Structures are given as C-alpha cells and as structure tokens.
Amino acid sequence: MAKGVSSLELTLNERPPQIGLTRWLHEELRRAVLDGRLRPGARLPATRDFAEQYGVSRGTAVTVFEQLLSEGYLRSQVGAGTWINERLPQNLFRSRQAPVPVWSRPARLTRLRFPHPARPFRAHEPALAEFPAEVWARVASRRLRRVSSALLAGGDVRGHAPLCAAIAEYLGASRGVNCSPDQVVIVSGVQQALDLLARVLLKPGDPVWMEDPGYFGAVTAFDNVGARLIPVPVDEQGLSVSRGKQLCARAKGVYLTPAHQFPLGVTMPLERRLAVLEWAREARAFVIEDDYDSEFRFEGRPVPSLQGLDKGGSVILLGTFNKLLFPSLRLGYAVLPPRLVDPFVAFRYGTDLHPAGLDQATLCDFIVEGHMGRHIRRMRELYAARLAALQAGARRYLGGLLDISPVQVGLYTAGFLRNGMASGEAETRAAAQGIESMALDRFTLRRKDVHGLLLGFAAFDERQIRRGLEGLAAALDRRAAPIAKRVSGLAPQPR
C-alpha cells in the first residue's frame, strides 16, 4: 500500500498541569487517530523532526511512538519510516451518536434525487440539448478576454449594473413590468430570493397566505423563519382571495404564481389579480409574484405581470434564467419596491458577499446581443410542438385514465386522474414503468381533493413523449398488478 503523507500540523489541547508530558502527548496523538484527524496510512515525521516541531525532547517523542507502536496504532519499518496503521478496525472510528443540541430543530426537507439522463416526464428541466452552447461559449470567451479587474474582484452585491439594466428593459417590454435598474437585484435563483425575503419581511408567527397546492420552495423558506402558513385553496382562476380573507384577512403577505400556477397550471385573470392587489393595499401586505416560466406562452398574448398593475408598491417580482436557459447557470432576479431594496441588499451582503460577476456579465452580453430573444422564440415553438404531442398522445393512450390540463404555457402540465386512483399510487406505478412523474398531492398543504400527476414535456422529443405515454397508460391501468410502496425522494428542482 502506498503510504500517505502528513505534515502533522495537528492542533493539540493544552496540557493540564497534573498530567505528565509523555502521557499528554500519547493521549493527544491517540485521540487524533480515533477522531480521524490522522488517517490510516498517514506518514509521520522522524522522531527528531517531531520533537522539534512540538517542542519536546527526542526521548519523549521516541517513548510516545514506541507506546503507540506496541498498542497497534502505528506501524514502522527500518529505513522506511513510521505511519498510522492502515489495518486498524473500522469500528474504532465510529463515534457515538451525540445528543441533539438544544439549539437545533428538525428540518422538513426530503432528500432530493434526480436520476440522469432525464426520463419522461421530468417537470423541471428545459430542453438542454437545444441550448446554443457554442454561441454562449463565444460570448463568454469574448467577455473573458476583455474582463476588467473590477469584474474579477466581485462587483456590486446588487448585481452587475449593465445586467440589471438589461433585465429592467427586457421585463418592461416582455412582461409589462414597471421598474428602474436600481430596483433589480441579481440572485442565484428564485429560491435564494425567497429565503432572503422571508428573513427580511417576516417574524416567527407572522401569517402568510400560501397557494394550496403550491411551490414547495416557498413553503420551505417561510417555514425556516417560523412563519405561520395559511393554506389558501387554488381554483380555476388561481388563489381564492375571498377564501383567504375568511381564513386570515390580516395576513402579512402572500406568495403567488399568477402567470402559470404551480403545480395546477392555471392563469390568474385580471379580475382576480386586481382583487389580490386591493386586498394587499387594505391589509398593507406584501405580494411575492413568482414569474418562473411565463416566457413560454404558446397561445394568445403574453399575460402582463401583476407587478405592472401595482400602484401601491406591494408586489415583489421574482424570475429566473435557470429554467429559461440552463439550471447550472444559477442566476435569477428580484424586482423590489424602492423601499425594500436596501434591506434586501443588506441581508444579501451578509450571506453572499461576492456574486458571480463574470457569469452575470456573460449573461448580459447574451441578452443585449439578441441571443436570448432568439433562443426564447425558438424554444417557444419547440415546446408548443412538444406540448401538442403530449396532449394528442394523451387522448390516444390515456382516455379514461388521465386528463391533461388544456393550459398553453410553461415547461410542464398537470394531468388529473380519472380512474379513481390516488396520486401517490399513480406516481409509484409510473416509476415502476420507468416514468418520472410527480404526484400532485406532494404539493398540497391541507387539500385532499387534488388527484393527479405533474408531467413535464419540454426536455423530450415526440418519440420519447409517445413511449412515455405508453408506459404511463400501462401504469395507470388498474388491471396491472398492485405496487405496495410509494417511491420517495423525488421532487422538482428548486428554481
């Protein structure tokens, strides 16, 4: 076995006055082995070097080494040196389970796993194979060749100023957003924005309206600060404002996905949007508008943002490029009311001192040079065709089993069970057929009447969609053998 090398720069505890030097040094080295700070196979320095490094006599070092050799912690070979015994039994390194500290609290998070490559019908992934990687590489290379020291140093915690300006212009033209570049703050994605907003806006016990069913990332962010979630049911027009008032008229705020409700997919009409804004004005509440995939509308005119209708400065608009372009980009934005910019940036400064300036500059060039607009238009056509293939195939293969929502926007759609099967059973049966779907009841808070599956179509061509539907039809056929256990751990990727 090749011997490892250790500089042996160990931190040793102070020697208690009543403990002899040899005993103290022996116990410290022994503990370092058992704690794993000195790994099996790590080479130790010669006793002369060891004694000099730790300020002890060579005789003390020799005595300690010999004692550890006799106990089996070390091995040595004349002319080769001394090292930690690589044959020590593994159970020596198993520490006893420590009691849970009083300051910790259990988390609700479920371990997420995302098998690759994507299988129909993964909901959170765009058509990555269609991303213009060569164009992005040229833009990034050109940006890197002329990069400034200021950009390499990290830049403004608010974000790369030209990117903020480009986003403000883009949102004004495409989404009807009314903002200046100073109101735009760059974040790693919607999830980071939600985490920061929850800490800026909420105290433990504050009530917050939450769509039911709704986005798990918002639930996590609000739960982490101890807010009191008020599950408000979603109907065919989105979150029910009248029901929200009955449940908690003076809530501190509301989280919404009005352009494409997650996960049911409905679009909130103008009358309901105005009702939300009127309630926010009366209750002096904030409104978080998550605009995560509204660029991909395949039918009719784009629906203007809720933020563009707001006259009272209540709406906070969140968006992401991680679904628009590719997930590992990790760039999104928050459009904040002017009075909220400084508090939000202060929290951002305390958690993320130097945002990724070079990636932001590359994205800015990608937008300004027109590449993003062309990519969106191309993907809109591609996704529309894939959604049409899913809907047509569903009519052919899933009649009487699952009805596909007629919405014409986004990367996914909801399918509602018509065979009397529970969502969890349908998800489990689909997984057994190699189908990657999500039970809609994973996203409910109180509701028990939502039965269906979340089905993504953006990442799959028509042949994959057809095969996926064939497998899904087999899974939802009750004549198939029952499957007892629901597959756990799958969840859509945080935005």
PyMOL commands that set and color helices and strands:
alter all, ss='L'
color gray80, all
select helices_A, chain A and resi 21-34+47-54+58-71+90-93+128-130+133-145+149-153+161-175+181-183+190-201+216-224+241-248+270-283+307-309+327-329+338-351+357-368+371-397+423-432+440-443+462-476
alter helices_A, ss='H'
color red, helices_A
select strands_A, chain A and resi 4-5+42-44+74-77+81-84+184-187+207-212+228-235+238-239+253-256+286-290+315-320+332-335+402-404+412-417+438-439+452-456
alter strands_A, ss='S'
color yellow, strands_A
deselect
rebuild
show_as cartoon
